[in-house]
Amino acid sequence: MLRLANLASRHEVDFEPADNDRLASLCGPLDEHLRQIEQRLAVSIKRRSQRFVVEGARAQEALSVLRALYSRASAGLAPADVHLAIQEAGMTDVVVPVHGFAEADRGGDEVEVQTQRGRIRGRGPNQAQYLKQIRDLDLTFGIGPAGTGKTYLAVACAVEALQADLVRRIVLVRPAVEAGERLGFLPGDLTQKVDPYLRPMYDALYEMLGFDRVMRLIERHVIEIAPLAFMRGRTLNEAFIILDEAQNTTVEQMKMFLTRLGFGSKAVVTGDITQTDLPTNRLSGLRHAMHVLDGVHGVAFTQFTSRDVVRHPLVQRIVQAYERHGDGS
């Protein structure tokens, strides 16, 4: 049973009956987790046994974090779990639309994706909307800064669809554009040459399926590496296709990619229009598609912001600083 008392900016919570193991996990070694909440939310937390007293302008938010963490404490908590709980508590219920899109139902139910290694859920309304749109529609765009889960969640949905036999293969696509550096000649076959560009998607696949299984699926071409430059002329049926770093496509490449979609297939396009590595005189295909596909039935956009960043808290502050500075341009 949970008893609460609300006194202006002072809030109290009793976790009853007391569970010493869960309380120890909630507080962390030497109250490390409580100090993390205090620092991030600028509150004061005092504890006596199972009673916690929280004071400060964001005391109610801190209380929500404590309650969420206590509910998960039986499985053990790490500083990363505390960080994510704080992120979730600070996210508003407002979903940012892009060009009139983002009209999906945003009820209170959590959206979860089931993979072999466990469940993955959307953190905050934008991620929940993104997952729902991927499931419901055949073409979804996820646009926003680094660390917002665009690629990770797309890979999770692809793995779920493959395990449920909704698709026969996963196709990973990315433009081979270097981020301001000349890497020179890359040895190996075609797959080995584009491996460095697809590393974020590989990392997500390894986490969800395990390294050995991913390697076997690649050998059987169930997971296919398809450089964007070699996509012309293909029709991809019964496939889950992910185009990552789409801000580095040209207008012609984006049109070519979008017209590869075959029967029984889904496509997810992810990118950050503020980090384009194209020459300055080339228009990003992602930015162009945002305008061209405005109002097209069956196409959905989710716009992520710095508030959706789920990496190290410093990443969120870095993204916000660049936004204030005009993205360094």
C-alpha positions in Angstrom: 0.0 0.0 0.0 1.2 3.5 -0.8 0.2 6.5 1.4 0.8 10.0 0.2 0.7 13.4 1.8 0.8 16.6 -0.3 1.9 19.8 1.5 2.6 22.5 -1.1 6.2 21.8 -2.3 6.7 19.1 0.3 5.6 15.6 -0.5 5.8 12.4 1.5 5.5 8.8 0.5 5.4 5.6 2.5 6.2 2.4 0.8 4.2 -0.2 2.9 4.7 -2.9 3.8 8.4 -2.2 4.1 10.6 -4.3 1.8 14.2 -3.7 2.7 15.7 -5.3 -0.4 13.6 -3.1 -2.7 14.3 0.0 -0.6 18.0 -0.7 -0.8 17.8 -1.1 -4.5 15.8 2.1 -4.8 18.3 4.2 -2.8 21.4 2.6 -4.4 24.8 2.3 -2.8 25.4 5.0 -0.3 22.1 6.6 -1.5 23.6 7.2 -4.9 20.3 7.0 -6.7 18.6 9.5 -4.3 21.5 11.9 -4.9 21.1 11.5 -8.6 17.4 12.4 -8.4 18.2 15.4 -6.1 20.8 16.7 -8.5 18.8 16.3 -11.7 15.5 17.7 -10.3 16.9 20.2 -7.8 15.0 18.7 -4.8 15.8 17.5 -1.3 15.1 13.9 -0.4 15.1 12.7 3.2 14.4 9.2 4.2 13.5 7.4 7.4 12.9 3.7 6.9 10.2 3.3 4.2 9.1 7.0 4.4 10.6 9.5 2.0 10.1 13.3 2.3 10.7 15.3 -0.9 10.9 19.1 -1.0 11.4 21.5 -3.8 9.7 23.1 -6.8 9.8 19.7 -8.7 9.0 17.6 -5.7 5.9 16.1 -7.4 8.0 15.0 -10.4 10.6 13.5 -8.0 7.9 11.6 -6.2 6.7 10.1 -9.5 10.3 9.0 -10.2 10.5 7.3 -6.7 7.2 5.5 -7.3 8.3 4.3 -10.7 11.6 3.1 -9.5 10.2 1.3 -6.5 7.9 -0.6 -8.7 10.9 -1.9 -10.7 13.3 -2.2 -7.8 12.9 -6.0 -7.2 14.9 -6.6 -10.4 17.7 -4.3 -9.3 18.4 -0.7 -10.4 21.4 0.9 -12.0 22.1 4.6 -12.5 20.9 4.3 -16.1 17.5 3.2 -14.8 17.3 6.2 -12.6 18.2 8.5 -15.5 15.5 7.0 -17.7 12.9 7.3 -15.0 13.7 11.0 -14.6 13.5 11.4 -18.4 10.1 9.8 -18.5 8.8 11.9 -15.6 9.9 15.1 -17.3 8.2 14.3 -20.6 5.0 16.1 -21.3 1.9 14.6 -22.8 2.2 16.8 -25.9 3.4 15.1 -29.0 5.1 17.4 -31.5 3.5 17.0 -35.0 5.4 17.4 -38.2 3.4 19.1 -41.0 0.1 18.1 -39.7 0.9 14.4 -39.1 1.1 12.7 -35.7 -2.6 12.1 -35.2 -2.3 8.6 -33.8 -4.3 7.6 -30.8 -2.2 8.4 -27.7 -4.1 6.7 -24.9 -2.6 5.9 -21.6 -1.6 2.3 -22.5 2.1 1.7 -22.9 3.3 0.5 -26.3 5.7 -2.4 -25.9 7.7 -4.4 -28.5 8.5 -8.0 -27.8 11.9 -9.4 -28.8 13.8 -12.6 -28.0 15.8 -10.8 -25.2 12.8 -9.1 -23.6 10.3 -6.3 -23.9 11.1 -2.8 -25.2 8.7 0.0 -24.5 8.3 3.5 -25.7 9.6 6.1 -23.2 7.4 9.1 -23.4 4.6 10.0 -25.8 6.7 10.6 -28.9 8.4 7.2 -28.7 5.0 5.5 -28.0 3.5 7.3 -31.0 6.4 6.3 -33.1 6.0 2.6 -32.2 2.3 2.7 -32.9 2.8 4.3 -36.3 5.4 1.7 -37.3 3.0 -1.1 -36.4 -0.1 0.5 -38.0 1.4 2.0 -41.2 3.7 0.9 -44.0 5.9 4.0 -44.1 7.0 5.9 -41.0 9.5 8.7 -40.6 11.3 9.3 -37.3 13.1 12.7 -37.3 15.1 14.2 -34.5 18.4 14.6 -32.7 20.8 11.8 -31.7 19.9 9.7 -28.7 16.1 9.8 -29.1 15.8 6.1 -30.0 14.8 6.5 -33.6 17.0 3.7 -35.0 16.8 1.4 -31.9 13.0 1.3 -31.8 12.9 0.8 -35.6 15.2 -2.2 -35.2 13.1 -3.5 -32.3 9.9 -3.4 -34.4 11.8 -5.2 -37.3 12.9 -7.9 -34.9 9.4 -8.3 -33.6 7.9 -8.5 -37.1 10.5 -11.1 -38.1 9.8 -13.3 -35.0 6.1 -13.1 -35.6 6.5 -14.1 -39.3 5.0 -10.9 -40.5 8.0 -10.4 -42.8 10.5 -12.7 -44.3 13.6 -10.5 -43.9 15.0 -7.4 -42.5 16.8 -5.0 -44.9 19.2 -2.4 -43.5 19.9 0.6 -45.7 22.1 3.6 -45.2 23.8 6.1 -47.5 27.6 5.7 -47.4 28.3 9.4 -46.7 31.3 10.2 -44.6 30.8 12.6 -41.7 33.2 15.3 -42.8 36.1 13.0 -43.1 37.9 11.2 -46.0 38.2 7.5 -45.0 39.8 6.4 -48.1 39.7 2.9 -49.5 37.9 0.3 -47.4 39.0 -3.3 -47.9 36.7 -6.3 -48.1 33.6 -7.3 -50.0 30.5 -5.1 -50.3 29.1 -6.1 -46.9 32.4 -5.4 -45.2 32.7 -2.0 -46.9 29.4 -0.8 -45.6 29.6 -2.4 -42.1 31.1 0.7 -40.5 28.1 2.8 -41.6 25.6 0.2 -40.3 27.2 -0.3 -36.9 24.3 1.4 -34.9 21.8 -1.0 -36.4 24.1 -4.0 -35.8 24.6 -3.1 -32.2 20.8 -3.0 -31.7 20.4 -6.4 -33.4 23.1 -8.0 -31.3 21.4 -6.7 -28.1 18.0 -8.1 -29.2 18.9 -11.3 -30.9 22.4 -12.1 -29.8 25.6 -12.0 -31.9 25.6 -15.6 -33.1 22.0 -15.6 -34.3 22.5 -12.3 -36.1 25.5 -13.7 -37.9 23.5 -16.8 -38.9 20.6 -14.6 -40.2 23.0 -12.5 -42.2 24.5 -15.7 -43.8 21.0 -16.9 -44.8 20.2 -13.4 -46.1 17.3 -13.1 -43.7 19.1 -9.9 -42.5 20.3 -8.2 -45.6 22.8 -5.3 -46.0 21.7 -3.1 -48.9 23.8 0.0 -49.7 21.5 2.7 -50.9 23.5 3.2 -54.1 22.6 -0.4 -55.1 18.8 -0.3 -54.4 17.7 1.0 -57.8 15.6 -1.5 -59.8 14.7 -3.6 -56.8 11.2 -4.4 -55.4 11.3 -5.5 -51.8 8.3 -7.7 -50.9 7.6 -9.1 -47.4 10.5 -7.1 -45.9 11.0 -4.7 -43.0 13.3 -2.0 -44.4 15.1 0.6 -42.3 16.8 3.6 -44.0 19.1 5.1 -41.3 20.8 8.5 -41.5 18.3 9.5 -44.2 19.3 13.2 -43.9 22.3 12.2 -46.1 20.2 11.1 -49.0 19.7 13.3 -52.0 16.3 14.1 -53.3 16.7 11.5 -56.1 18.0 8.8 -53.7 15.0 9.3 -51.3 12.5 9.0 -54.2 14.3 5.9 -55.4 14.3 4.3 -52.0 10.6 5.0 -51.2 9.5 3.5 -54.5 11.3 0.2 -53.6 8.4 -0.8 -51.2 6.7 -4.0 -52.3 3.7 -6.0 -51.1 3.7 -7.0 -47.4 6.6 -4.7 -46.6 7.1 -1.9 -44.1 9.7 0.9 -44.3 11.0 3.1 -41.5 13.1 6.2 -42.4 15.2 7.8 -39.6 17.4 10.9 -39.6 18.3 14.2 -38.1 18.0 17.1 -40.6 20.4 19.2 -38.4 23.3 16.8 -39.1 23.5 16.6 -42.9 26.9 15.6 -44.3 25.9 16.4 -47.9 27.7 19.1 -49.8 26.3 22.5 -49.0 24.6 22.9 -52.4 22.7 19.6 -52.2 19.2 19.5 -50.7 18.6 16.7 -48.2 16.2 14.1 -49.5 14.7 13.8 -45.9 14.0 17.5 -45.7 12.4 17.4 -49.2 10.3 14.4 -48.3 8.9 16.1 -45.3 7.2 18.6 -47.6 6.4 16.4 -50.6 4.7 13.7 -48.5 2.7 16.2 -46.4 -0.9 14.8 -46.3 -0.2 11.6 -48.1 -2.4 8.9 -46.7 -0.5 6.0 -45.1 2.6 8.0 -44.3 3.4 9.2 -40.7 6.0 11.4 -39.2 7.2 11.6 -35.6 9.3 14.6 -34.6 11.6 14.0 -31.7 13.1 16.8 -29.7 15.9 17.2 -27.1 13.3 16.2 -24.4 13.2 12.7 -25.9 17.0 12.1 -25.6 17.5 8.9 -23.5 21.2 8.8 -23.4 23.5 10.4 -20.9 21.9 13.6 -19.5 24.7 15.6 -20.9 23.7 14.6 -24.4 20.3 16.3 -23.9 22.0 19.5 -22.7 24.4 19.4 -25.7 21.5 19.0 -28.1 19.7 21.9 -26.5 22.8 24.1 -26.6 23.2 23.5 -30.3 19.5 24.2 -30.9 19.9 27.6 -29.1 23.0 28.3 -31.2 21.3 27.5 -34.5 22.8 24.0 -34.9 26.2 25.5 -35.4 25.4 27.0 -38.8 
